[in-house]
Each structure stands twice: as structure tokens, then as C-alpha cells.
């Protein structure tokens, strides 16, 4: 399953964007958004998020 962003918790720091090896994460209105087609479920973004706003379900 692709990474899920908790929009209430995301601070828009962009830490996850640079960590994603497939460039599946972008920013939209200062909130991270995951392209589910491009996400390879690696979990790099989960480890990169300082506020724990990303999960792998």
C-alpha cells in the first residue's frame, strides 16, 4: 500500500520530498501529497518525517 499523509499533522517541511527515491511525493498547498502510482512502498518518507505525519498501511 502506498504511503499515507496525515494532512492535519503535516507541517509542509518537505523532508519527505527529497527522500523519496521515485519522486512520488510533491507539495500541494504546503501539504505533502503521494502519487500512489509512483510510490513503491519503501518507507523512506516515513523515516524522514519529523512529525510522524506519514504512515504505511
Backbone atoms as SQL, in Angstrom:
CREATE TABLE atoms (id INTEGER PRIMARY KEY, chain TEXT, resi INTEGER, resn TEXT, atom TEXT, x REAL, y REAL, z REAL);
INSERT INTO atoms VALUES
  (1, 'A', 1, 'UNK', 'N', 0.852, -1.189, 0.000),
  (2, 'A', 1, 'UNK', 'CA', 0.000, 0.000, 0.000),
  (3, 'A', 1, 'UNK', 'C', 0.894, 1.247, 0.000),
  (4, 'A', 2, 'UNK', 'N', 0.474, 2.246, -0.736),
  (5, 'A', 2, 'UNK', 'CA', 1.265, 3.492, -0.781),
  (6, 'A', 2, 'UNK', 'C', 1.257, 4.221, 0.550),
  (7, 'A', 3, 'UNK', 'N', 2.230, 5.096, 0.704),
  (8, 'A', 3, 'UNK', 'CA', 2.313, 5.917, 1.904),
  (9, 'A', 3, 'UNK', 'C', 1.082, 6.806, 2.012),
  (10, 'A', 4, 'UNK', 'N', 0.668, 7.059, 3.246),
  (11, 'A', 4, 'UNK', 'CA', -0.482, 7.926, 3.512),
  (12, 'A', 4, 'UNK', 'C', -0.005, 9.127, 4.324),
  (13, 'A', 5, 'UNK', 'N', -0.432, 10.307, 3.931),
  (14, 'A', 5, 'UNK', 'CA', -0.077, 11.545, 4.621),
  (15, 'A', 5, 'UNK', 'C', -1.247, 11.980, 5.493),
  (16, 'A', 6, 'UNK', 'N', -0.977, 12.242, 6.765),
  (17, 'A', 6, 'UNK', 'CA', -1.983, 12.812, 7.659),
  (18, 'A', 6, 'UNK', 'C', -1.935, 14.327, 7.449),
  (19, 'A', 7, 'UNK', 'N', -2.909, 14.860, 6.743),
  (20, 'A', 7, 'UNK', 'CA', -2.922, 16.272, 6.379),
  (21, 'A', 7, 'UNK', 'C', -3.018, 17.195, 7.583),
  (22, 'A', 8, 'UNK', 'N', -3.571, 16.701, 8.668),
  (23, 'A', 8, 'UNK', 'CA', -3.681, 17.514, 9.885),
  (24, 'A', 8, 'UNK', 'C', -2.329, 17.642, 10.588),
  (25, 'A', 9, 'UNK', 'N', -1.483, 16.632, 10.433),
  (26, 'A', 9, 'UNK', 'CA', -0.197, 16.605, 11.119),
  (27, 'A', 9, 'UNK', 'C', 0.937, 17.180, 10.272),
  (28, 'A', 10, 'UNK', 'N', 0.843, 17.049, 8.968),
  (29, 'A', 10, 'UNK', 'CA', 1.896, 17.509, 8.048),
  (30, 'A', 10, 'UNK', 'C', 2.136, 19.003, 8.224),
  (31, 'A', 11, 'UNK', 'N', 3.413, 19.379, 8.392),
  (32, 'A', 11, 'UNK', 'CA', 3.776, 20.781, 8.576),
  (33, 'A', 11, 'UNK', 'C', 4.308, 21.419, 7.295),
  (34, 'A', 12, 'UNK', 'N', 4.418, 20.636, 6.231),
  (35, 'A', 12, 'UNK', 'CA', 4.913, 21.168, 4.967),
  (36, 'A', 12, 'UNK', 'C', 6.406, 21.395, 4.931),
  (37, 'A', 13, 'UNK', 'N', 7.151, 20.658, 5.736),
  (38, 'A', 13, 'UNK', 'CA', 8.602, 20.860, 5.822),
  (39, 'A', 13, 'UNK', 'C', 9.359, 20.347, 4.598),
  (40, 'A', 14, 'UNK', 'N', 8.741, 19.492, 3.809),
  (41, 'A', 14, 'UNK', 'CA', 9.303, 18.923, 2.580),
  (42, 'A', 14, 'UNK', 'C', 10.429, 17.913, 2.802),
  (43, 'A', 15, 'UNK', 'N', 10.642, 17.449, 4.014),
  (44, 'A', 15, 'UNK', 'CA', 11.683, 16.448, 4.277),
  (45, 'A', 15, 'UNK', 'C', 11.451, 15.168, 3.483),
  (46, 'A', 16, 'UNK', 'N', 10.214, 14.783, 3.339),
  (47, 'A', 16, 'UNK', 'CA', 9.876, 13.545, 2.635),
  (48, 'A', 16, 'UNK', 'C', 10.108, 13.650, 1.131),
  (49, 'A', 17, 'UNK', 'N', 9.947, 14.844, 0.585),
  (50, 'A', 17, 'UNK', 'CA', 10.069, 15.036, -0.865),
  (51, 'A', 17, 'UNK', 'C', 11.451, 14.637, -1.352),
  (52, 'A', 18, 'UNK', 'N', 12.482, 15.094, -0.670),
  (53, 'A', 18, 'UNK', 'CA', 13.847, 14.800, -1.102),
  (54, 'A', 18, 'UNK', 'C', 14.262, 13.363, -0.800),
  (55, 'A', 19, 'UNK', 'N', 13.600, 12.717, 0.137),
  (56, 'A', 19, 'UNK', 'CA', 13.946, 11.338, 0.500),
  (57, 'A', 19, 'UNK', 'C', 13.310, 10.293, -0.408),
  (58, 'A', 20, 'UNK', 'N', 12.263, 10.648, -1.131),
  (59, 'A', 20, 'UNK', 'CA', 11.550, 9.676, -1.961),
  (60, 'A', 20, 'UNK', 'C', 12.371, 9.308, -3.192),
  (61, 'A', 21, 'UNK', 'N', 12.752, 8.033, -3.326),
  (62, 'A', 21, 'UNK', 'CA', 13.588, 7.628, -4.463),
  (63, 'A', 21, 'UNK', 'C', 12.862, 7.621, -5.804),
  (64, 'A', 22, 'UNK', 'N', 11.535, 7.630, -5.785),
  (65, 'A', 22, 'UNK', 'CA', 10.780, 7.600, -7.041),
  (66, 'A', 22, 'UNK', 'C', 10.078, 8.926, -7.327),
  (67, 'A', 23, 'UNK', 'N', 10.375, 9.944, -6.531),
  (68, 'A', 23, 'UNK', 'CA', 9.760, 11.267, -6.686),
  (69, 'A', 23, 'UNK', 'C', 8.236, 11.194, -6.666),
  (70, 'A', 24, 'UNK', 'N', 7.715, 10.321, -5.802),
  (71, 'A', 24, 'UNK', 'CA', 6.270, 10.124, -5.700),
  (72, 'A', 24, 'UNK', 'C', 5.601, 11.142, -4.780),
  (73, 'A', 25, 'UNK', 'N', 6.389, 11.955, -4.091),
  (74, 'A', 25, 'UNK', 'CA', 5.819, 12.926, -3.160),
  (75, 'A', 25, 'UNK', 'C', 6.046, 14.335, -3.689),
  (76, 'A', 26, 'UNK', 'N', 4.994, 15.108, -3.689),
  (77, 'A', 26, 'UNK', 'CA', 5.074, 16.511, -4.091),
  (78, 'A', 26, 'UNK', 'C', 4.326, 17.337, -3.053),
  (79, 'A', 27, 'UNK', 'N', 4.407, 18.641, -3.195),
  (80, 'A', 27, 'UNK', 'CA', 3.719, 19.531, -2.267),
  (81, 'A', 27, 'UNK', 'C', 2.526, 20.176, -2.965),
  (82, 'A', 28, 'UNK', 'N', 1.413, 20.281, -2.231),
  (83, 'A', 28, 'UNK', 'CA', 0.204, 20.924, -2.733),
  (84, 'A', 28, 'UNK', 'C', -0.365, 21.753, -1.594),
  (85, 'A', 29, 'UNK', 'N', -0.344, 23.053, -1.731),
  (86, 'A', 29, 'UNK', 'CA', -0.825, 23.963, -0.676),
  (87, 'A', 29, 'UNK', 'C', -0.107, 23.697, 0.643),
  (88, 'A', 30, 'UNK', 'N', 1.211, 23.522, 0.569),
  (89, 'A', 30, 'UNK', 'CA', 2.069, 23.303, 1.744),
  (90, 'A', 30, 'UNK', 'C', 1.781, 22.000, 2.486),
  (91, 'A', 31, 'UNK', 'N', 1.189, 21.028, 1.804),
  (92, 'A', 31, 'UNK', 'CA', 0.941, 19.713, 2.374),
  (93, 'A', 31, 'UNK', 'C', 1.508, 18.676, 1.400),
  (94, 'A', 32, 'UNK', 'N', 2.186, 17.666, 1.944),
  (95, 'A', 32, 'UNK', 'CA', 2.738, 16.608, 1.102),
  (96, 'A', 32, 'UNK', 'C', 1.621, 15.755, 0.514),
  (97, 'A', 33, 'UNK', 'N', 1.806, 15.359, -0.745),
  (98, 'A', 33, 'UNK', 'CA', 0.835, 14.530, -1.460),
  (99, 'A', 33, 'UNK', 'C', 1.593, 13.380, -2.103),
  (100, 'A', 34, 'UNK', 'N', 1.069, 12.159, -1.978),
  (101, 'A', 34, 'UNK', 'CA', 1.714, 10.973, -2.538),
  (102, 'A', 34, 'UNK', 'C', 1.027, 10.570, -3.838),
  (103, 'A', 35, 'UNK', 'N', 1.831, 10.381, -4.877),
  (104, 'A', 35, 'UNK', 'CA', 1.339, 9.823, -6.137),
  (105, 'A', 35, 'UNK', 'C', 1.317, 8.310, -5.946),
  (106, 'A', 36, 'UNK', 'N', 0.133, 7.752, -5.751),
  (107, 'A', 36, 'UNK', 'CA', 0.008, 6.333, -5.430),
  (108, 'A', 36, 'UNK', 'C', 0.538, 5.428, -6.535),
  (109, 'A', 37, 'UNK', 'N', 0.519, 5.893, -7.769),
  (110, 'A', 37, 'UNK', 'CA', 1.030, 5.101, -8.894),
  (111, 'A', 37, 'UNK', 'C', 2.557, 4.993, -8.842),
  (112, 'A', 38, 'UNK', 'N', 3.220, 6.055, -8.379),
  (113, 'A', 38, 'UNK', 'CA', 4.683, 6.093, -8.356),
  (114, 'A', 38, 'UNK', 'C', 5.279, 5.536, -7.061),
  (115, 'A', 39, 'UNK', 'N', 4.509, 5.497, -5.993),
  (116, 'A', 39, 'UNK', 'CA', 5.002, 5.021, -4.695),
  (117, 'A', 39, 'UNK', 'C', 5.323, 3.533, -4.766),
  (118, 'A', 40, 'UNK', 'N', 6.533, 3.174, -4.276),
  (119, 'A', 40, 'UNK', 'CA', 6.970, 1.768, -4.287),
  (120, 'A', 40, 'UNK', 'C', 6.988, 1.164, -2.880),
  (121, 'A', 41, 'UNK', 'N', 6.346, 1.810, -1.934),
  (122, 'A', 41, 'UNK', 'CA', 6.198, 1.291, -0.569),
  (123, 'A', 41, 'UNK', 'C', 7.526, 1.053, 0.147),
  (124, 'A', 42, 'UNK', 'N', 8.521, 1.896, -0.089),
  (125, 'A', 42, 'UNK', 'CA', 9.836, 1.687, 0.517),
  (126, 'A', 42, 'UNK', 'C', 9.909, 2.179, 1.957),
  (127, 'A', 43, 'UNK', 'N', 9.072, 3.161, 2.321),
  (128, 'A', 43, 'UNK', 'CA', 9.051, 3.671, 3.684),
  (129, 'A', 43, 'UNK', 'C', 10.087, 4.740, 3.989),
  (130, 'A', 44, 'UNK', 'N', 10.850, 5.177, 3.006),
  (131, 'A', 44, 'UNK', 'CA', 11.873, 6.212, 3.240),
  (132, 'A', 44, 'UNK', 'C', 11.244, 7.498, 3.761),
  (133, 'A', 45, 'UNK', 'N', 10.070, 7.821, 3.280),
  (134, 'A', 45, 'UNK', 'CA', 9.392, 9.041, 3.705),
  (135, 'A', 45, 'UNK', 'C', 8.942, 8.963, 5.158),
  (136, 'A', 46, 'UNK', 'N', 8.564, 7.775, 5.597),
  (137, 'A', 46, 'UNK', 'CA', 8.119, 7.589, 6.985),
  (138, 'A', 46, 'UNK', 'C', 9.261, 7.937, 7.933),
  (139, 'A', 47, 'UNK', 'N', 10.453, 7.432, 7.628),
  (140, 'A', 47, 'UNK', 'CA', 11.616, 7.696, 8.459),
  (141, 'A', 47, 'UNK', 'C', 12.041, 9.178, 8.390),
  (142, 'A', 48, 'UNK', 'N', 11.794, 9.831, 7.263),
  (143, 'A', 48, 'UNK', 'CA', 12.230, 11.217, 7.072),
  (144, 'A', 48, 'UNK', 'C', 11.318, 12.229, 7.742),
  (145, 'A', 49, 'UNK', 'N', 10.076, 11.874, 8.013),
  (146, 'A', 49, 'UNK', 'CA', 9.114, 12.832, 8.548),
  (147, 'A', 49, 'UNK', 'C', 9.362, 13.110, 10.025),
  (148, 'A', 50, 'UNK', 'N', 9.692, 14.370, 10.360),
  (149, 'A', 50, 'UNK', 'CA', 9.981, 14.693, 11.764),
  (150, 'A', 50, 'UNK', 'C', 8.754, 14.763, 12.672),
  (151, 'A', 51, 'UNK', 'N', 7.554, 14.837, 12.087),
  (152, 'A', 51, 'UNK', 'CA', 6.335, 14.942, 12.892),
  (153, 'A', 51, 'UNK', 'C', 5.468, 13.681, 12.790),
  (154, 'A', 52, 'UNK', 'N', 5.995, 12.631, 12.184),
  (155, 'A', 52, 'UNK', 'CA', 5.295, 11.358, 12.047),
  (156, 'A', 52, 'UNK', 'C', 3.937, 11.494, 11.371),
  (157, 'A', 53, 'UNK', 'N', 3.906, 12.293, 10.294),
  (158, 'A', 53, 'UNK', 'CA', 2.661, 12.502, 9.564),
  (159, 'A', 53, 'UNK', 'C', 2.458, 11.498, 8.437),
  (160, 'A', 54, 'UNK', 'N', 3.428, 10.585, 8.246),
  (161, 'A', 54, 'UNK', 'CA', 3.335, 9.630, 7.153),
  (162, 'A', 54, 'UNK', 'C', 3.312, 8.210, 7.712),
  (163, 'A', 55, 'UNK', 'N', 2.434, 7.394, 7.152),
  (164, 'A', 55, 'UNK', 'CA', 2.353, 6.005, 7.582),
  (165, 'A', 55, 'UNK', 'C', 2.230, 5.092, 6.379),
  (166, 'A', 56, 'UNK', 'N', 2.579, 3.845, 6.577),
  (167, 'A', 56, 'UNK', 'CA', 2.411, 2.812, 5.569),
  (168, 'A', 56, 'UNK', 'C', 1.338, 1.885, 6.110),
  (169, 'A', 57, 'UNK', 'N', 0.212, 1.801, 5.415),
  (170, 'A', 57, 'UNK', 'CA', -0.895, 0.974, 5.908),
  (171, 'A', 57, 'UNK', 'C', -0.905, -0.369, 5.245);
